[in-house]
């Protein structure tokens, strides 16, 4: 009896030891508490944003309320411009924050309540243009907050996540966020198609749902521990900080090539945000069909997150960037085919919209690439430069919407296709994963 008990105890110790070995091996690769906390924080955010994306429900909301493609373009521009302005405001403060997780917790809480506020004018029956006007104002504030948050979030990501896992983590954020969106997508599909609801209540409920999903991310960011907190905060000096940026850009050829590979891409990616609205007008589809397109777009984002995240981890971020830009060109070509051959039908439109959502996760390739090539002391500056270059191009969404209203989709698709080809050619000059590893060893 005693011998049996000793054997059982010995077996348990062996099992515990094996579990600990596996756990240590898993954590040594970087899959630790911080990885999973950041993963689920981003996934919650992605889940909410995919419901309220300018290429999905937001575009449908503005189109239903006003019928203006130009206002849809204005929303795209507001998102890009306000986010960039927020990054400019927040960047100098990164090195002055002692407790990044706590600061992010407070700022995220305020930001992620904004979609709930968007629903109030709709529930009280405000006029269509009044509701859209209030929405656009709050939409701009939301993305201004997001820009301010992006800089400390980027720094926290760089500190807490292993270099090889950053792109993978971001891709999995998109993927798990897509799964969350799929679960809520059934409700979204019903809301968009339900004949018992007016457009005011339909979209009001969508915004409330978005806020609820976004608030989940606030819980997870509180679980992150900063492994290298700043002990001696540096007082932010805007003039001194931004006076250094041109010199940093001038001295770094790899950053210059990254920017040249991104600039023309802003136009192509702006074009594919209009694919749902294009499909509605091209095929005159029903509300139920529109709701299923939005649902399939969520699936596309999910698959894109997994695909691009794994590509980043295994093959590097240059290939992620090339794949996304080639995907934009393919999407535009397919849309042009539907424009001239409407007989391709509804299923072809679904494929187009899924393709558009697959490649709109291009940001994770560019952001991870910037992290890869940036020296640690200049990392916030590299991120700022990489994003600031997009300020002149933040108006492309509005411009493309105006082009569509005045000259139609053929001109917009032509512009998008040309810039996509230019972006692909520029992306081939970026460094491979092997070259980046050698660069980091040498520096």
N, C-alpha and C positions, 0 to 999 in steps of 0.2 A: 504493500500500500504506500509506504514511504517512498520506495523507489519509483513508483508510478507518479507520485506528486513531484518528485525531483525532476523526472523526465519532462513532465508537463511544464514545469517552471523553466527548464532549460530551453524547451521549444519556444516558449513565449519570449524569452530573452533574445533568441535568434531572430524571431519575427520582428521584435522591436528594433533590433540592430539593423536589420535589412530595410525596414521602413525609414529609419533615420538616415541610412546611407543614400537611399533613393531621394529622400527629402533634401539632403545636403547637396547632392548632385544636381537636382532641379534648381535649387536656389543659387548654386555657383554659376549656373548659366544665365542668371539674372531674373528668373521667374520668382521673385520674392513678393513680400507684402506690398511694397511700393508699386511694383509692376501691376499687380491685380487691382490695387486701389485706383491708380491712374487709368487703367484699362476700363473699369466700370464707370468711373467718373466721365470719361470721354464717351463711352457707349451710351450712357443716359442722355448726354448732350446731343449726340448724333441721332438718337432715337427721336428726340423732340424736334430737332432741326429738319430731319428728313420729312416729317409731317408738314412743316411750315416752310419748305424750301421755295425759293423764288421760281424754280422750274416746275413746281407742283401745285400744292393747294393755294399758295399765295397768288400765283399767276391766275389761277381759276377764280379766286376771290375778286381780284381787281377786274378781271375780264367780265365776270358775271354782273358786278355792280356798275361798271362804267362802259364796258365794251371797248376800252382804249388799250391798244398794244403799247402805245407810247408810255402810259402810266405803269405798265408792267416793266418796261425798260427803265423807268425812273426808280422803281423798287430795286432792280438789279444794281443800278448805279448807287443808290443810297446805301445798300449793303456794302458794296466795295469801298466807297468813299468814306463812310463813317467809320468803318473798321480800320482803314488806314490812318485816319485822323486820330482815332483812339490809340493806335500803336505809337504814333508820334508823341502823344501826350504821356503815355505810360512808360516808354522805353527808358528815359533818364532816371526813373524812380526804382528800377529793378535792383540796383546795387545799394539802395537805401532801405530795403525791406529786411528786417531781422527774421520774421516768421512768415515765410511765403505761404504755407498751407492755411494759416489763420486769416491772412489778408485776402487770399483767394476765396475763402469761405464766405466772408462778409460781402465782398463785391459780387460774387456769383449769386448770392441770395437775392440781392436787390435786382440784378439783371433778369433773373429767371422768373420773376413775378410779372414782368412787363407783358407777356402774351395774355395773362389773365386780365390785365387792365384793358388790352385791346378788345376784349369781348364785351366790355360794359356798354359802349355806344351801340353795339349790335343788339344787345338784349333789351335796351330801352327804346329801340326803334328809330334811331337816328337816320336821316336821309342817306341815300347811297353815296353821294359824293362827300358828305360830311363824315360818314363812317370811314371811307377810304382815306380822306385827308388826315383824320386822327390816327388811323392805322399807320400811314406813311411816316407821320411825326414820331410815333412810338417805335416804329420799325427802325428808323434812323437812330434813336436813342439806344435801342437794344444792341445794335451793331457797333455803336460808339463804345458802349460798355464792353462789348466783346473784344474790341481792339485793345482797350486798356488792359483787359484781363490777359490777352494773348501773350504779352511780353513776359510777365512773371510766370505764367503757365509754361511757356517755352523754356525758361531758365530752370524751372523746377523739373521739367521733363528731362532736360539735358543732365541735371545733377543726379536724378534718381534712377534713370533707365540706362542700361548698358548700350553702347553705341550701336552694336549689331541688332539690337532689339527695338530701337526707336521706331523705325518704319514698320516693323512687324506689329508693335503695340498699337500704332495709329491705324493700321489696316484692320486689326482685330476690333478696335473701337468702332470703326465703321460697320464691320460685319455684325457684331453683337448689337450695335444700335439698330441695324437693319432687322435683326430678329425681333427686337422690342417693337419696332415699327410694324413688322408683319402682324404681330399679335394685336396691336392697336389699329392696324390697317383694315381689319375686318369691320371695326366700328367706324373708321373713316369712310370706308366704302359704303356702308349703310347711310351715314350722314349725308354724303354727297348725292346719293340716289333716292333718299327717302322723300316721297311726294308730300308727306304730312308736314314737313318742315319748310319754312321760308328760308331764303338765302341768308337772312340776318341770323336766325337761330342756328342754321346749319354751320355757318362759319364761326359763330360765337362759341359753339360747343367744341369745334376743332381747336380754337385758340386756348380754351380752358384745358383741353386734353394735352396740348403742347406744353403749357406751363407746368402741369403735373409731372410730365416726363422729365422736364428740365430740372425740376426741383430735386429729383433723385440724385443728380450729380453732386449737389451740395453736401449730401451725406458722405459720399465716397471721398471727396477732396479732404475732408476732415481726418480721414484715416491715414493720409500720406505723411511720412516723416522725412524731413529734409536732412540728408546725410552730411551736408556741408553748408550749414547756415552761415550767414554773414555775421562775423563778430564785430567788425568795425564798419558800420554803414557809412556810405559816401553821400554827402549832401548833393542832391541833384542840381546841376547847373546847365540849363538848357543851351545857352550860347556856347559854352565850352564843349558840351557833349556833341552838339551837331556840327561844330566847326571842324571836328576830327573826322567826320564821316567821309568827306570827299577825298581826303588823303588815304584813308583805309581802302577805299574803292580803287584809287589810282594805283596803289601798290600791290593789289591782289588780282592777278590775271584769272585765277580760277573763279573768283566771284564775278568778274566781268563776263566771263563766258556763261555762267549760270544765269545772269540777268538777260543777256542777249538771247538765251534759249527760252526765256519766259515772256519777254515783252510782246512778241507777236501772238503768243498763245492766248493773251487776254481776249483778243477779238474772236478767235475761233470758239473759245469756251463760252463767250457771251451769246454767240449764235445758237449753240445747242441748248441754252436755257429756254428757248422759245418753242421747243419741239411739241409740248403738250398743246399749247395754244395753236400752233401750226396744224396739228392733227385735227383739232376741233373744227377749224375753218376749212381744212382741205376735204374732209370726209363728212362733215355735218353729222357727227355721231351723237348718240343719246347720252343722257346724264349717267346712266348705268355703265355705259361703255367708257365714259370719262373716268368714273370712279375706279374701274378695273385697271385703266392705264396707270393711274396714280399708285395703285397697289403693286403693279408689276415694276414700276420705277423703284419702289422700295426694295423689291427683290434684286433688282439690278445693282443698287447701292450695296446691298449685303454681299453679293457675289464679288463685286468690285473690291470691297474692302479686304476680303480673304485673298483674292488673287494678287492684288497689288502689295498687300502686307507680306505675303510669302515671297513674292518676287523681290521685294526690298531686302528681306532677310537673307535669301539665298544668292541672289544675283546682283544686288546693288540698286541704288536709286536712279542711276542713269537709265537703266532699262525701264524702270517704272515711268519715268518722264517720257521716254520714246514711245512706250505702249499707249500712254494716255493721249499724246498728240496724234499718233496714228489712228487711234480710236475716234478722235474728234473728226478727222478727215473722212473716215469710213461712215460715221453717222450722218455727216452733211451730204455725202454722196447718196446714201440711201434715202434721205429726205428729198433730195432733188429728184430721184427716181420716182418717188410717190407723187411729187408735184406734177410731173409730166405724164405719169401713168397711174391715175387714181384707182384703176382696176386692181392694183396690187393689194388694196384693201386694208381692213382693220388689223389683221394679224401682222402685216408689214409695219404698220404704225406702232404696234406694241413693241416689235423688235427695235425700231428706231428709238423709242423712248427708253427702253431698257439699256440700249447701247449708250445713250446720252448719260444715263445715271451711272453706268459702269465707269466712265472715264472722267466724270466730274470730281472724282476723288484725287485729282492730280496734285492737289495741294500737299498731300502727304509725301509725295516724291520730291517736290521742290523743297519743302521744309526740312525733310530728313537730309537731303543733299547739302543744304546750307549748314546744318549741324555738323555734317561730316567734314566739310572743308574749313570750318571756322576754328581758328586758335581759341583756346578757352577764354582768354582775357578779352577777346573781341567778339565773343559769341552773340551778346545782345545787339551789338552794332551791326554784325552781319545780317541778323534777322531783320533789323530795322531797314537797312539798305535794300535787302531783298524784297521787302514789302512796300517800301516807299516808292520804288521805281514804278509801282502800279498806279500811283495817284493820277497821272495824266490819263491812264487807260480805264480809270474807274467810271468814266462817262460812256464807255463803249456800250453798256447795256441800254442806256437811254438812247444813244445814237442808233444802235441796231433796231430798237423799237420804232424810232422815227423813220428809219429807212424802210422798214416793213410797211408802216402806215402810208408812206408816200409812194414807194416804188414796188412794194411787194416782196415776197420771199425769194424770188430768183436772184435779185441783186444781193440780198443779205447772204444767201448761200454761196454766191460767187466770192464775196469778200471773205467769208469764213474759210472757204476752201483754200484760197490763195495763202492766207496767213497761216493756216495749219501746215501747209507744205513748207513754208519758210521756217516755222518752228521746229519741224522734224529735222530739217537740215542743220539748224543751229544746235539741236540737242545731241547730234552725233559728235560734237566737239567736247562734250562733258567727260569727266574722268570716270573710269570704271571702278568697281569695288576694289580691285587689286591695286590700281593706281592710287586710290585714296588711302588704302592701308599703308602703302609704301611712303606716301606723303606724311602721314601721321607718325610713322616710325622715325623718319628723318628729322621731323621737327620736334 
